Every structure is written in C-alpha cells, then in structure tokens.
C-alpha cells in the first residue's frame, strides 16, 4: 500500500460487474471498485484502506467486524451522488479516469482479479450495500461538535436551566435573562406571583397562612417554634439553593408575612442581637432566602403587596401583567382574614397598593421621557402636563379604594402589623418613589437620608433605576428656581404629587385606625 494508500474511500454508487461474480475469498481493494453488474459475494467483502474497515453483508456467515460508517458513506436509493474526498497527492477537482478502457495499475486488483487504476464511481440508480451505521468513537465525537447534531429537531442549542424544587415549569430566572425595564411593567414582577408552593415548601405556605390569621403575636411565635422543634425550618433551609428566583420571591413573601406577624419586621436576620429576639432556625431560613434573592430588607410593602396577589379568575388570553392587575379582580394569595370571611383592611390596603402600581405604569414611562431632557426643551412641559394628569388619576383611584377599605373589618393584630410597618417606613409605594425621583420632592421635604431609608426596601435593580432618575432628571428640577409657564407646570406637578402622598397617607391611617368617616377629597 505504502504511499498510495487512500485514507478515506467514498462510494456514492453500488459496485457492479459485467457478470455475476462469486468470490470465495475476501476481495482486497485500496480504492473504489467499479464493475458493470452487481457483485454477489458469498464471503465478506473487505475494502482495505489505511485503516481496514470490514463489513459483512446481510446473511453473510461469521461475525461482522467494526464498521466505520464515517469513512464509508453510502448513498441511499434516489439520493444524490456523495462527494468523494481526493486521496493524498491528488489535487481537488482533478479528473480521475474511469471506464472499461482504463488500463489496470500495478498492485490494485479489480473485481475480475486483474489490477486496475483508480476509477471514478459509476452512476447507478440504487445501492445494494447495507445502510451505514451511526458513527461511533472519534467520528461520533466529531459529529457532536456541529450544532445541527446537538440541537435536534426544532430545539434551541442553548441548554435549558434545570428545574428547581418548587418550580414545576423549570423556568429560568428572569433576572438573568433580560435586564429590568420599568417602562414595561413598572416595579411589578414580570410574571404573576406563585399562588402556592409545592413539595417541602408547602410547609412554609401553611405556616404563613396560619401566622397571618393568628390572633396575636404570641400565637404566631408559637407556630414558628413548633416548626423549629419539628425540624421543618432546617429542612427548608437546606432547599433554598434549589429554588428558582421566582419561587424564592414567593418564599420571601411568606417569610415577610411570618416576620411581621411575629413582630420581627425591624430586625436584621444576620445580626447577633436578633438571636435574642427571634427564633434562630427561622433567622437562618430568613437570611438564606435574602441571600438567594439578593435583597436583605424585603420585609416591607413592595414584597407584602406586589408578590401577594392573583387574579380571581384566570384570563382567557395572555395580557401584560400591569393590564392584568388593572382590569381583573384581585385576591390575596396569603389572606390576613380567615377563609370564608370578608377581606380585612390590611388585605384591601395591599391590593390597593398593587393596583396603584399597575395604574402608575404611565408614570414610569414619563419618567424615562423626562430623563436627560433640557428644561428648555419643548417636550418637557408637555411631559410634565401628562405627569400631572397621571398623578390626578392615581389619587382618584385611591379615593375610590377608601370607601371599601373603611367598611372592611380589622383586628388588633392587623392594626399592630400596620403600625410596625409604618414605624419602619416600610409602607411607601414604589410608584410614589419614582415620582419623587423625577420631581425631587423627597430631597426637600423628607431629606436625602430619609429618601434612601425608604428605598432600602426595594430590590437592587429598582434602587439603581431610582438613583439613575435622580441624576438624569436633575436638569428638569431646575425649573423650580425659574419663572414662566414651564416653571408653573413643574410646580403644578409637585403639588399634585404632594396631594397624592397625603391621600395615600390618609388611606393607611384609615386602615390602621377604625373610623366610620369616609376619606375626604381635601388635599
């Protein structure tokens, strides 16, 4: 064989001969063999290349050797001729002589037993050789490097993230796929909150529902201690890392409900002093959930309200989440009122805050419009006028919520929860903080430190967006020191925001203190 060995032999058509040839011995060929009639072999036909590939035809006696299908592709009936790789030393595109007149070459036996030159494959309509097997070994490894071999039919080449305990759909974390865009849905979650946890996390779900309807803090603390003695909290702590981000946020809402029910909303779960106040196993679970979602101070209204709602009925079609929260009747996932009883004032306050965020989506979009605009830009007063109309609409919605909230029942435990949250500054709606970042009311009335204190209850991406609005809307805020019609529109926007804040404060007071008088429209 020597220098004339062919590393790969490709036959696109069947082997034919002038007459039926019966061979008792294997045929040794270094190149493609071309005859006029089919070769009927009683023994194995061996095509000898640099690495011999031995294949036994169907019905041939004896075991078949390893078949390297990658080195010997065979065309199926009706398929186009395969491409033959040239042998070493033969330039690509060179014509190889073929036919019966081709003189035989030394050392290359033909089907008739005489040496022949390297012929080209003849064109015949079908192949009598067996279909090549699936490539294995190095050929399979080479095939697996191509995307077409890895992806399969109709599937993406990107690997799907694994399922997490409590995540039945195995969805990937939204925060790791796309950056947060408040213009899309404000500070609402990208998908509706998880109604009920599954697996081991059903224990946390049941504990949160029981703590929410506990008559007092002592009863809620007793629930946590009972779960600690049953090793339920330790079992949940070991499974935190398996949660997807969406399910971790759902678990964080339930942790927040338990914490405020026990009177632990103002503590740091990782502080040594917290061990003297709260249950140690619950603090470990609390800290693990906080680390999973990347947010430490989540026991506040953004978590208790924006992750604790669901539509009363499933919509017939997919709609954006802000439209879903605006148009559908909402019910709390974890009720502060017992099952079968009307919603409490605390329930209605949290749902009102959720609807406020859904209606305030236009405020976020106007904030993006005003970001980076010059106060002398002609579009600035137009955007400010629209901002005034949005804030008036939000205030009218709060006034409409006040009548139902005042008529709802309330318990001393629920009023204690509201008082604790208000004392920590944890009842500020995110949409009001967005308006504050644009108009700068908080820097003057609430002081800069107070504003940052309110923002600590928001996730990191929301705090970053508010800080960016502080910087980008600074040119617009210079209208406060000017005169003229544009400055008058800016001051009107500030006054409407102040009235909106007062209306919301009155709504919180109505939920915390029982009163029969409806909320007035006075600013």
Residue pairs with C-beta under 8 A, 6 or more apart in sequence:
1 30
1 48
1 50
3 89
4 30
4 87
4 107
5 30
5 49
5 50
6 30
6 31
6 49
6 50
6 87
6 88
7 49
7 50
7 87
7 88
8 49
8 71
8 85
9 31
9 32
9 47
9 49
9 71
9 72
10 32
10 72
10 73
10 82
10 83
10 84
10 85
11 32
11 72
11 74
11 82
11 84
11 121
11 129
12 74
12 75
12 81
12 82
12 83
12 84
12 121
13 75
13 81
13 121
13 122
13 123
13 124
13 127
14 38
14 124
14 126
14 127
14 128
14 129
15 33
15 34
15 35
15 38
15 39
15 111
15 128
15 129
16 34
16 35
16 36
16 37
16 38
16 39
16 122
16 124
17 35
17 36
17 37
17 38
17 39
17 111
17 112
18 35
18 36
18 37
19 37
20 37
20 38
20 40
21 35
21 37
21 39
21 40
21 111
21 112
22 40
22 41
22 42
23 39
23 41
23 42
23 43
23 45
24 42
24 43
25 43
26 43
26 44
26 45
26 46
27 33
27 39
27 41
27 45
27 46
27 109
27 111
28 46
28 48
28 109
29 46
29 47
29 48
29 108
29 109
30 48
30 49
30 107
30 108
31 87
31 108
31 118
31 119
32 84
32 118
32 119
32 120
32 121
33 39
33 47
33 110
33 111
33 119
34 98
34 119
34 120
34 121
34 122
35 110
35 111
35 112
36 100
36 122
38 128
39 45
39 111
41 57
41 60
42 60
43 60
43 61
44 54
44 55
44 56
44 57
44 60
44 62
44 64
44 65
45 55
45 57
46 52
46 54
47 53
47 55
47 72
49 71
51 68
51 71
53 65
53 66
53 67
53 68
53 71
53 72
54 64
54 65
54 66
54 67
55 64
55 65
55 67
55 72
55 130
56 62
56 63
56 64
56 65
57 129
57 130
58 130
67 132
67 133
68 135
68 139
69 132
69 133
69 134
69 135
69 139
70 135
70 139
70 142
70 143
71 139
72 132
73 82
73 132
74 82
74 127
74 129
74 130
74 131
74 132
75 81
75 82
75 127
76 127
76 131
77 125
77 126
77 127
78 125
78 126
81 121
81 123
84 120
84 121
86 92
86 94
87 118
90 96
95 120
96 118
96 119
96 120
97 117
97 119
97 120
98 119
98 120
98 121
98 122
99 119
102 116
102 117
102 119
103 116
103 117
104 110
104 114
104 115
104 116
104 117
105 115
105 116
105 117
105 118
106 115
107 115
108 115
108 116
108 117
108 118
109 115
109 116
110 116
134 140
135 142
135 143
143 149
144 150
147 157
150 157
151 157
160 170
160 172
161 170
161 172
161 173
162 170
163 170
164 170
164 242
164 243
164 244
164 247
165 199
165 200
165 201
165 239
165 242
165 243
166 197
166 198
166 199
166 200
166 201
166 239
166 242
166 243
166 244
166 247
166 251
167 243
167 244
167 246
167 247
168 198
170 244
171 244
171 246
172 244
173 244
173 245
173 246
174 190
174 191
174 245
174 246
175 245
175 461
176 245
179 461
180 461
180 462
180 465
182 364
182 367
182 368
182 434
182 462
182 465
183 361
183 364
183 365
183 368
184 190
184 320
185 320
185 321
185 322
185 361
186 322
186 357
186 358
186 360
186 361
186 364
186 430
186 431
186 434
187 302
187 306
187 357
187 364
187 430
187 431
187 434
187 458
187 462
188 306
188 321
188 322
188 325
188 354
188 357
188 358
189 246
189 249
189 306
189 307
189 321
190 321
191 246
191 321
192 309
192 310
192 311
192 321
192 324
193 249
193 250
193 253
193 306
193 307
193 308
193 309
193 310
193 333
194 246
194 247
194 249
194 250
194 333
195 310
195 333
196 202
196 205
196 333
197 204
197 205
197 247
197 250
197 251
197 254
199 239
200 235
200 236
200 239
201 236
201 239
201 243
201 247
201 251
203 227
203 232
203 235
203 236
204 236
204 251
204 254
204 255
205 254
207 223
207 224
207 227
207 232
207 254
207 258
208 253
208 254
208 255
208 257
208 258
208 334
209 334
209 335
210 223
211 220
211 223
211 224
211 257
211 258
211 261
211 262
212 257
212 261
212 334
212 335
212 336
213 335
213 336
213 337
213 338
214 220
214 223
214 261
214 413
215 411
215 413
216 412
216 413
217 261
217 262
217 263
217 413
217 416
220 258
220 261
220 262
221 262
221 279
223 258
224 233
224 258
224 262
224 279
224 282
225 279
227 233
227 281
227 282
228 279
228 280
228 281
228 282
233 279
233 281
233 282
233 284
233 285
234 281
234 284
236 285
237 281
237 284
237 285
237 288
240 248
240 251
240 285
240 288
240 289
240 291
240 292
241 292
243 251
243 292
245 292
245 293
248 289
248 292
248 293
249 293
249 303
249 307
250 307
251 289
252 289
252 290
252 293
252 295
252 298
252 303
252 307
253 303
253 304
253 307
253 308
253 333
253 334
254 334
255 285
255 286
255 289
255 299
256 265
256 298
256 299
256 300
256 303
256 304
257 304
257 308
257 334
258 282
259 265
259 278
259 286
259 299
260 299
260 304
260 417
260 420
260 421
261 413
261 417
262 278
263 416
263 420
264 274
264 277
264 278
264 299
265 299
265 300
265 420
265 421
265 424
265 426
266 420
266 423
266 424
267 273
267 274
267 277
267 278
268 274
268 296
269 278
269 283
269 284
269 286
269 287
269 290
270 283
270 287
270 296
274 283
275 283
290 296
290 298
293 459
294 459
294 460
295 459
295 460
297 456
297 457
298 457
298 459
299 426
299 457
300 421
300 424
300 426
300 427
300 457
301 350
301 353
301 421
301 426
301 427
301 428
301 429
301 457
302 430
302 457
302 458
302 459
302 462
303 457
304 350
304 421
305 349
305 350
305 351
305 353
305 354
306 353
306 354
306 357
306 430
308 332
308 333
308 334
308 350
309 325
309 330
309 331
309 332
309 333
309 350
309 351
309 354
310 330
310 331
310 332
310 333
311 324
311 328
311 329
311 330
311 331
312 328
312 329
312 330
312 331
313 328
313 329
315 324
315 328
319 327
321 358
322 357
322 358
322 361
323 358
324 358
325 354
325 355
325 357
325 358
326 355
326 358
326 359
330 351
330 354
330 355
331 343
331 351
332 343
332 347
332 350
332 351
335 343
335 344
335 347
336 344
336 346
336 347
336 414
336 417
337 343
337 344
337 347
337 409
341 409
342 408
342 409
343 351
343 408
344 408
344 409
344 410
344 411
344 414
345 405
345 406
345 408
345 409
345 410
345 414
345 510
345 511
346 410
346 414
346 417
346 418
346 511
347 408
348 401
348 404
348 405
348 408
348 511
349 405
349 418
349 507
349 508
349 511
352 398
352 401
352 405
352 507
353 429
355 397
355 401
356 394
356 397
356 398
356 429
356 431
356 504
357 429
357 430
357 431
359 393
359 394
359 397
360 390
360 394
360 431
360 434
362 386
362 390
363 387
363 390
363 391
363 394
363 431
363 434
363 435
364 431
364 434
366 383
366 386
366 387
366 390
366 438
367 434
367 435
367 437
367 438
367 469
367 473
369 379
369 383
370 380
370 383
370 384
370 387
370 438
370 473
370 476
371 468
371 469
371 472
371 473
372 472
372 475
373 379
373 380
373 383
373 475
373 476
374 380
374 475
375 475
375 476
375 478
375 479
375 482
375 486
376 486
380 476
380 479
380 486
381 485
381 486
381 489
384 476
384 486
384 489
384 490
384 492
384 493
385 489
387 435
387 438
387 493
387 496
388 489
388 492
388 493
388 496
391 435
391 493
391 496
391 497
391 499
391 500
392 496
394 431
394 500
395 496
395 499
395 500
395 503
398 500
398 503
398 504
398 507
399 503
399 519
399 521
401 507
402 506
402 507
402 510
402 518
402 519
403 518
403 519
405 507
405 510
405 511
406 510
406 515
406 516
406 517
406 518
406 519
410 511
410 514
415 512
415 513
418 427
418 508
418 511
418 512
419 512
421 427
422 508
422 512
425 450
425 453
425 454
425 457
426 457
427 508
428 454
428 457
429 504
430 458
430 462
432 497
432 500
432 501
432 504
433 442
433 451
433 454
433 455
433 458
433 466
434 466
434 469
435 441
435 497
435 500
436 442
436 446
436 451
436 497
437 466
437 467
437 469
437 470
437 473
438 469
438 473
438 476
439 473
439 477
439 490
439 493
439 494
439 497
440 473
440 477
440 480
441 494
441 497
441 498
441 501
442 448
442 450
442 451
442 454
443 451
445 498
446 454
455 462
455 463
455 466
456 463
458 466
476 490
477 490
479 486
479 487
479 490
479 491
480 487
480 490
480 491
480 494
498 523
499 523
502 523
503 519
503 523
506 519
506 520
507 519
510 519
